[in-house]
Amino acid sequence: MKSAKEFEGLLKSLDGQKYGAYKKLQGSYQFRNFQLSVDHIQVDPYAPPSKMRVNIKRETAGIPAKWLDTKDKAIAVSDFLTRTFGEKAQPFNKETKGSGTNGKILIDRCGQEILERTSVIIKENEIEARFEVGLPAAGRKILGKEASRILTDVLPQIVEESLLYRNLNQKALQQQVTLMLDQVFIREELAHRNLVAFVANDSILPRRSGVSDKPLKDAVVFKSPENFTVEMHLPSGRTITGMGIPEGVSLIVGGGFHGKSTLLHALERGVYYHIAGDGREMIITRQDAVKVRAEDGRSIEKVNISAFINNLPGKKDTTQFSTENASGSTSQAANVVEALEAESSLLLIDEDTSATNFMIRDSRMQELVASEKEPITPFTNKVRPLYDTLNVSTILIVGGSGDYFDVADQILMMDEYCLKDVTNTAKSIANSTGYQRQAFSQKEFGRIPTRIPLKSSFSHSGKEQRLKAQGRHKILYGHDPIDISGLEQLVDDSQTNCIARMIDFFQNHILDEKKTLIQATDQMYNYIEDNGLDAISPYSGHPGNLALPRKQEFCAALNRYRGLKIRK
């Protein structure tokens, strides 16, 4: 292995040469406190930046072992180190000249959530940070002296300030680990207390804007209705109070613009842990909760939607329903069933993004259109047996229909961003009005499918076999797009990068045409648990921009792949 001094000399010797000469840098170099590996060199100044990583012994890094002895703690520390590395690189990146990534040192960018990532890997004996560098050039000529400054002066400074414990904000690091342990405890408490979500008092629900996920300044803080208030005695020694939402069917009602959807949005993001100062740190939802909506135009492959859709014109089979262009109601029916197939125990539904004919069918319409002429069984008729027979809870945002009053266990009203318990009032209204829709007769929800995907689904070869993420909402499989814009609980581009890698790993190492979709998915997630997230990558040491999605989003992405084939 060459020394840092030799590396510096090599960089300077490349000054003025054609850009391709940068490939001579590939290899490993020993610096004072760390080893630098140059794994991949970009082909020209306008290509994606070069991939590098540093490895530092845990003994040298000096992070206390007690903060790394569980997976949750390690994820919190890894997240903190990733953010610190990015923050320390930012001032230097602002000084760089040229277009794109020229001269910049970049690490995976973290949002408000704490996710398991491959940007900083904490191993048994070392810590590895993975990042990218835009190697500097003037046109297509190497700027060797500038490259030397970036890689032998700036980079070591960033590493020293972001990966050595003695230089870190130790109090902030300890607070992040402590917060993570408190959040994990609350999630475990949900199951013990038969709750589906917890929203701490003084939480800040609204976000700053449609393009910023940071908390809104001067927002009305959350306060729990008194009879829904629970206490949480946290491992950190703190005691907090807030709203515990029980299992069952919960309605959130209220006028427009009063904060109903804002509360649901906070709950759907509560499947993730959040950083301090986000305002949603203590909003914790069951980890398998799925936001369900209508998705006109999506493809569906052999999904049993007969619980909701039956007796279609032309006698089309809805126990193995397939279409290339789903309607609002059929797409939402499939989304519910697929969420159940992916083992969700909590559905989150907002009427604003739902198909009306899927959600309700009032008494007047029942009177006009005979039941044998209406193929859709509305969700009002299924939400109760969904919980009573399958133990799957639902939280619904409803502002336009009182039909759900009859089937709800608890009804909450948002009034100028303040939440009130109106269960008794709503039940009284439902019982006293002359309005009467036909009572639902079904006591069973229906059968949850166990579908088996076929290997022929992934028959692309050569370049057409490549899977590539394009932002957060699209994956290209060869030239075939997978539209995942309807997955509202994907929060990071790196999760989409990871889904693309996982699909590739799934087709090459997991699929056998014997296992069901969820069995195969669980096998892959168990493999990741045992071997690390980076084990799904064919490249050693990279990429550093993967963030683990939940299995619900992975399955949802597969279900939206138009080439998916399911065994009959």
C-alpha positions in Angstrom: 0.0 0.0 0.0 1.3 3.4 -0.9 1.7 6.3 1.5 -0.2 9.6 1.6 3.1 11.3 0.5 3.3 9.1 -2.6 -0.4 9.8 -3.3 0.2 13.5 -3.1 3.1 13.2 -5.5 1.1 11.2 -8.0 -1.7 13.7 -8.0 0.7 16.6 -8.7 2.3 14.6 -11.5 -1.0 14.3 -13.3 -1.4 18.1 -13.6 -2.3 19.1 -17.1 -2.7 15.5 -18.4 -5.9 14.2 -20.1 -8.7 13.4 -17.7 -8.4 9.7 -18.2 -5.0 9.7 -16.5 -6.9 10.0 -13.2 -7.4 6.2 -13.4 -3.9 5.9 -12.1 -5.2 6.9 -8.7 -7.2 3.6 -8.2 -5.8 1.8 -5.2 -5.4 2.3 -1.4 -3.2 4.8 0.4 -2.3 5.0 4.1 -2.8 8.3 5.9 -1.9 9.1 9.5 -5.3 8.0 11.0 -7.0 6.3 8.1 -6.8 4.4 4.9 -8.1 5.9 1.7 -9.4 3.7 -1.1 -10.0 5.1 -4.5 -12.5 2.5 -5.9 -13.9 4.0 -9.1 -12.7 7.0 -11.3 -15.3 8.9 -13.3 -14.7 8.8 -17.1 -14.8 12.6 -17.6 -15.6 15.8 -15.6 -19.3 15.6 -16.5 -19.8 12.0 -15.4 -21.0 10.9 -12.0 -18.3 11.7 -9.5 -15.5 9.2 -8.4 -16.2 6.7 -5.6 -13.9 6.6 -2.6 -14.0 5.5 1.0 -11.9 5.9 4.2 -11.4 3.2 6.8 -10.5 4.1 10.3 -9.9 1.7 13.2 -12.5 1.8 15.9 -9.7 2.2 18.4 -8.5 5.3 16.5 -12.0 6.7 16.1 -12.5 6.4 19.8 -16.3 6.2 19.9 -17.4 4.5 23.1 -18.2 0.9 22.6 -21.4 1.2 24.8 -22.9 3.4 22.0 -22.3 0.7 19.4 -23.3 -2.5 21.1 -26.8 -2.8 19.5 -28.0 -2.3 16.0 -30.3 0.6 16.9 -27.4 2.5 18.5 -25.1 1.8 15.6 -27.7 3.2 13.2 -28.0 6.3 15.3 -24.2 6.8 15.4 -23.8 6.0 11.7 -26.5 8.7 10.9 -24.8 11.2 13.1 -21.4 10.6 11.5 -22.9 10.9 8.0 -24.5 14.2 8.8 -21.3 15.5 10.4 -19.2 14.5 7.4 -21.6 16.3 5.1 -21.6 19.4 7.3 -17.8 19.5 7.5 -17.5 19.1 3.7 -20.0 21.9 2.9 -17.8 24.9 3.5 -15.1 23.5 1.2 -17.6 22.6 -1.4 -18.9 26.2 -1.6 -15.3 27.3 -2.5 -15.0 25.0 -5.5 -15.3 26.4 -9.0 -16.6 24.9 -12.2 -19.9 23.1 -13.0 -21.6 20.1 -11.4 -19.6 18.2 -8.8 -16.2 19.6 -9.9 -14.0 19.6 -6.9 -16.7 18.6 -4.4 -16.6 16.0 -1.7 -20.1 14.5 -1.3 -21.6 12.0 1.1 -25.2 10.6 1.1 -27.5 13.4 2.2 -29.7 12.7 5.2 -33.2 14.1 5.6 -35.3 14.4 8.8 -35.5 10.6 9.3 -32.9 8.3 10.7 -32.4 5.5 8.2 -30.1 2.5 8.0 -27.6 3.6 5.3 -24.4 2.4 3.6 -22.8 5.9 3.8 -21.0 5.0 7.1 -20.6 1.3 8.0 -19.7 0.4 11.6 -17.8 -2.9 11.5 -16.4 -5.0 14.2 -12.9 -3.4 14.1 -13.3 -0.3 11.9 -15.5 2.4 10.6 -15.9 2.9 6.9 -17.2 6.1 5.3 -18.2 6.0 1.7 -18.3 9.2 -0.4 -17.9 10.7 -3.9 -15.4 13.2 -5.2 -15.7 15.3 -8.3 -12.1 15.2 -9.5 -11.2 18.8 -10.7 -10.5 19.7 -14.3 -10.1 22.6 -16.6 -12.1 21.5 -19.6 -10.8 17.9 -19.9 -7.4 18.6 -18.5 -6.5 17.5 -15.0 -6.0 20.1 -12.3 -3.5 18.0 -10.3 -2.5 20.6 -7.8 -6.1 21.3 -6.9 -6.8 17.6 -6.7 -3.9 17.2 -4.3 -5.3 20.0 -2.1 -8.7 18.4 -2.0 -7.6 14.9 -1.3 -4.5 15.3 0.9 -5.4 18.5 2.7 -9.2 19.1 2.8 -10.3 15.4 3.0 -8.0 14.5 6.0 -9.4 17.6 7.8 -13.0 16.5 7.1 -12.2 12.9 8.3 -10.5 14.2 11.5 -13.5 16.4 12.3 -16.3 14.0 11.5 -15.0 10.5 12.4 -12.7 11.0 15.4 -14.7 11.1 18.7 -12.4 13.7 20.3 -13.4 16.2 17.6 -17.2 15.5 17.5 -20.0 17.3 19.4 -20.0 14.5 21.9 -23.1 15.8 23.8 -25.1 15.9 20.5 -24.0 12.4 19.6 -25.0 11.0 23.0 -28.4 12.8 22.7 -29.0 11.2 19.3 -28.3 7.7 20.7 -30.5 8.4 23.8 -33.3 9.8 21.6 -33.2 6.7 19.4 -33.5 4.4 22.4 -36.5 6.3 23.7 -38.1 6.1 20.2 -37.5 2.4 20.0 -39.0 2.0 23.5 -42.2 3.8 22.5 -42.7 1.6 19.4 -42.3 -1.5 21.6 -44.8 0.0 24.0 -47.5 0.4 21.3 -47.9 -3.4 21.0 -47.9 -3.9 24.8 -50.6 -1.3 25.2 -52.7 -2.3 22.2 -52.0 1.1 20.5 -51.3 1.8 16.9 -49.7 5.2 17.3 -48.5 7.7 19.8 -48.3 11.5 19.3 -46.5 13.3 22.1 -47.8 16.6 23.5 -46.0 19.7 22.1 -45.2 17.9 18.8 -45.0 20.1 15.7 -47.0 18.5 12.9 -47.0 20.9 10.0 -44.0 21.3 7.7 -42.5 24.5 6.5 -43.5 24.1 2.9 -44.3 21.7 0.1 -40.6 21.5 -0.7 -39.2 21.5 2.9 -39.7 18.8 5.5 -38.5 21.0 8.3 -41.0 22.1 11.0 -43.2 25.1 10.5 -42.2 28.0 12.6 -44.8 29.3 15.1 -47.0 26.3 14.5 -49.8 25.3 16.9 -48.3 22.5 19.0 -50.2 19.2 19.4 -52.2 18.5 22.5 -53.9 15.2 23.2 -57.6 14.9 24.1 -57.8 14.2 27.8 -59.3 10.8 27.6 -56.8 9.6 25.0 -53.8 10.8 27.0 -51.2 8.2 28.0 -47.8 8.5 29.8 -44.6 7.0 28.6 -41.7 6.5 31.1 -38.7 6.5 28.8 -35.3 4.7 29.2 -33.7 8.1 29.4 -35.5 8.8 32.6 -38.0 11.3 31.1 -41.7 10.9 31.3 -43.8 12.3 28.4 -47.5 12.4 27.8 -49.4 12.4 24.5 -52.2 10.7 22.6 -52.3 7.0 22.3 -54.5 5.9 19.4 -56.1 2.5 20.3 -56.4 -0.4 17.9 -59.6 -0.6 15.9 -61.2 1.9 13.5 -60.3 5.5 14.2 -61.9 8.5 12.3 -60.3 11.9 12.2 -63.0 14.4 11.1 -63.2 18.2 10.9 -63.6 21.1 8.4 -61.3 21.7 5.5 -57.9 23.3 6.3 -58.1 22.5 10.1 -55.2 20.0 10.1 -56.7 16.5 9.5 -54.4 15.5 6.6 -51.4 17.1 8.4 -52.0 14.8 11.4 -52.3 11.8 9.1 -49.1 12.8 7.3 -47.3 12.9 10.6 -48.6 9.5 11.4 -47.6 8.0 8.1 -44.0 9.3 8.6 -44.1 8.0 12.2 -43.0 4.6 10.8 -39.5 6.2 10.9 -37.5 7.7 13.7 -36.7 11.5 13.4 -33.8 13.7 14.4 -34.0 16.1 17.4 -35.6 19.4 16.5 -37.9 17.9 13.8 -41.0 18.3 15.9 -42.1 14.7 15.2 -39.4 13.0 17.3 -42.1 11.5 19.5 -44.7 10.7 16.9 -44.4 6.9 16.6 -46.6 4.7 14.5 -46.6 0.9 14.1 -43.7 0.1 11.8 -45.8 -1.8 9.3 -48.4 0.9 8.8 -49.3 1.6 5.2 -50.8 4.7 3.6 -53.3 3.6 1.0 -54.6 5.7 -1.8 -56.1 5.4 -5.3 -53.6 5.2 -8.2 -55.4 5.5 -11.5 -53.5 3.8 -14.3 -51.3 1.5 -12.3 -50.9 -2.1 -13.3 -52.3 -5.0 -11.2 -51.2 -8.6 -11.6 -53.4 -11.4 -10.3 -54.6 -9.7 -7.1 -57.7 -11.0 -5.3 -59.8 -7.9 -5.0 -63.1 -9.8 -4.6 -63.5 -8.5 -1.1 -64.3 -5.1 -2.8 -65.0 -5.8 -6.5 -67.2 -8.5 -7.8 -69.7 -9.3 -10.6 -67.9 -7.1 -13.1 -69.5 -6.8 -16.6 -68.3 -9.6 -18.8 -67.8 -11.8 -15.7 -64.2 -10.8 -15.3 -62.5 -12.8 -12.5 -61.7 -10.6 -9.5 -60.1 -13.3 -7.4 -57.1 -13.1 -9.8 -57.6 -9.6 -11.1 -55.2 -8.2 -13.7 -55.1 -4.9 -15.6 -52.6 -2.6 -17.2 -54.8 0.5 -16.5 -56.5 0.3 -13.1 -59.4 2.7 -12.2 -59.5 4.6 -9.0 -61.5 2.0 -7.2 -59.7 -1.1 -8.5 -56.3 0.5 -7.8 -57.3 1.3 -4.2 -58.8 -2.1 -3.7 -55.5 -3.7 -4.9 -53.5 -1.4 -2.7 -55.4 -2.5 0.4 -55.0 -6.2 -0.4 -51.3 -5.8 -1.3 -50.7 -4.0 2.0 -52.3 -6.9 3.8 -50.2 -9.3 1.8 -47.2 -7.4 2.9 -48.3 -8.0 6.5 -49.5 -4.5 7.5 -51.5 -4.3 10.7 -52.5 -0.6 10.2 -54.0 1.2 7.2 -53.9 5.0 6.9 -56.5 6.4 4.5 -57.3 10.0 3.5 -60.5 10.6 1.6 -58.7 13.4 -0.4 -56.6 10.8 -2.2 -59.2 8.0 -2.3 -61.8 6.9 -4.9 -65.2 8.1 -3.7 -67.0 5.0 -5.0 -64.5 2.8 -3.1 -65.0 4.7 0.1 -68.8 5.2 0.4 -72.2 4.3 -1.1 -74.9 6.3 0.5 -78.6 5.2 1.1 -80.0 7.2 -1.9 -77.5 5.6 -4.3 -78.3 2.2 -2.8 -82.0 2.8 -3.4 -81.4 3.9 -7.0 -78.8 1.3 -8.1 -79.7 -2.2 -7.1 -77.0 -4.0 -5.2 -76.7 -6.8 -7.9 -75.9 -4.0 -10.4 -73.1 -2.5 -8.3 -69.9 -4.5 -8.3 -68.1 -2.4 -5.7 -68.4 -3.2 -2.0 -67.4 0.1 -0.3 -64.8 0.3 2.4 -67.5 1.2 4.9 -68.7 -2.4 4.7 -65.2 -3.9 5.1 -63.4 -1.7 7.6 -65.1 -3.3 10.5 -64.5 -7.0 9.6 -61.0 -6.0 8.6 -60.3 -5.4 12.3 -62.7 -7.9 13.8 -61.5 -10.9 11.8 -57.9 -9.9 10.7 -56.9 -7.6 13.6 -55.9 -4.9 11.0 -56.7 -1.4 12.3 -57.5 1.7 10.2 -57.1 5.4 10.7 -59.3 7.4 8.3 -59.5 11.1 7.4 -63.1 11.8 6.6 -64.7 15.2 6.1 -67.5 14.5 3.7 -69.4 11.4 4.9 -70.9 10.4 8.2 -71.4 6.8 7.1 -68.2 5.8 9.0 -69.7 7.0 12.3 -71.5 3.6 12.6 -68.4 1.5 12.2 -65.8 3.6 14.1 -64.5 2.8 17.5 -63.2 6.3 18.2 -63.9 9.6 16.4 -61.7 12.6 16.8 -62.2 16.1 15.4 -59.5 18.6 14.3 -60.8 22.1 15.1 -58.3 24.9 14.3 -55.4 22.4 14.7 -56.7 21.3 18.1 -57.9 17.7 18.5 -61.1 16.8 20.3 -62.8 13.5 21.2 -66.3 13.6 19.6 -67.0 9.9 19.7 -70.2 10.1 21.8 -71.5 13.1 19.9 -70.9 11.4 16.5 -72.5 8.2 17.7 -75.5 10.1 19.0 -75.9 11.8 15.6 -75.7 8.5 13.8 -78.4 7.0 16.0 -80.8 9.9 16.0 -80.9 10.9 12.3 -83.5 9.5 9.9 -80.7 8.9 7.4 -80.3 5.2 7.0 -78.0 3.3 4.7 -78.3 -0.4 4.3 -76.4 -2.2 7.0 -73.5 -4.3 5.9 -74.1 -8.0 6.2 -70.6 -9.3 5.8 -68.8 -10.5 8.9 -65.7 -11.8 7.1 -63.2 -9.6 5.2 -62.2 -12.2 2.7 -59.0 -14.2 1.9 -55.6 -12.6 1.8 -53.7 -13.8 -1.3 -50.4 -15.8 -1.2 -49.0 -15.0 -4.7 -45.9 -16.6 -6.1 -43.9 -14.5 -8.5 -42.3 -16.1 -11.6 -38.7 -15.8 -12.6 -39.8 -15.1 -16.1 -41.0 -11.7 -14.8 -37.3 -10.7 -15.0 -36.4 -12.0 -18.5 -34.3 -8.9 -19.5 -30.7 -9.6 -20.5 -27.5 -7.7 -21.1 -27.9 -3.9 -20.8 -31.7 -4.3 -20.6 -31.3 -6.1 -17.3 -29.9 -2.9 -15.6 -32.0 -1.4 -12.8 -31.5 2.3 -12.1 -33.3 4.7 -9.8 -34.3 8.1 -11.3 -35.0 10.2 -8.2 -37.4 9.1 -5.5 -40.4 8.2 -7.7 -39.1 6.1 -10.6 -37.0 3.1 -11.3 -35.9 2.0 -14.8 -35.6 -1.7 -15.6 -33.9 -1.5 -18.9 -36.2 0.9 -20.7 -39.3 -0.1 -18.6 -40.2 2.4 -16.0 -41.5 1.4 -12.6 -43.6 4.3 -11.3 -43.6 4.4 -7.5 -44.8 8.0 -7.1 -47.9 6.6 -5.3 -45.7 5.3 -2.4 -46.1 8.2 0.0 -44.0 6.7 2.7 -40.8 6.6 0.7 -38.9 9.5 2.1 -35.4 9.4 0.6 -33.9 9.0 -2.9 -31.4 6.5 -1.4 -34.3 4.2 -0.5 -35.3 4.1 -4.2 -31.6 3.4 -5.1 -31.8 0.5 -2.6 -35.1 -0.8 -4.0 -33.4 -1.0 -7.5 -30.5 -2.9 -6.0 -32.8 -5.2 -4.1 -34.9 -6.1 -7.1 -31.7 -7.1 -8.9 -30.6 -9.2 -5.9 -34.1 -10.6 -5.5 -34.3 -11.9 -9.1 -30.8 -13.3 -9.1 -30.6 -14.9 -5.6 -34.0 -15.3 -4.0 -36.8 -16.1 -6.6 -37.4 -19.8 -7.0 -41.0 -20.0 -8.1 -41.8 -21.9 -4.9 -41.8 -19.1 -2.3 -44.7 -16.6 -2.0 -43.9 -12.9 -2.5 -43.8 -12.3 1.2 -41.7 -15.4 2.0 -39.2 -14.4 -0.6 -39.1 -10.9 0.7 -38.6 -12.0 4.2 -35.7 -14.2 3.1 -34.0 -11.3 1.5 -34.5 -9.0 4.5 -33.2 -11.8 6.8 -30.1 -12.0 4.6 -29.6 -8.2 4.9 -30.1 -8.4 8.7 -27.4 -11.1 8.9 -24.9 -9.7 6.3 -25.5 -6.0 6.3 -27.2 -3.7 3.8 -24.2 -3.5 1.5 -24.3 -7.2 1.0 -26.9 -6.8 -1.8 -24.4 -4.8 -3.9 -22.2 -6.6 -6.3 -19.5 -4.0 -5.7 -17.2 -4.2 -2.7 -17.2 -1.0 -0.7 -19.9 0.7 -2.7 -22.3 2.2 -3.3 -22.6 4.5 -0.3 -26.0 5.9 -1.2 -28.3 3.1 -0.2 -31.0 3.5 2.6 -33.1 0.5 3.6 -36.8 0.7 2.7 -39.4 -1.1 4.6 -40.5 -4.4 3.1 -43.9 -2.8 2.5 -42.4 -0.3 0.0 -40.2 -3.0 -1.6 -43.3 -5.2 -2.2 -45.2 -2.2 -3.4 -42.5 -1.4 -6.0 -42.5 -5.0 -7.3 -46.3 -4.8 -7.6 -46.0 -1.7 -9.8 -43.6 -3.4 -12.2 -45.6 -3.9 -15.3 -43.6 -7.0 -16.3 -44.5 -8.8 -13.0 -45.9 -12.3 -13.6 -47.7 -14.3 -10.9 -48.2 -18.1 -11.0 -51.8 -19.1 -11.6 
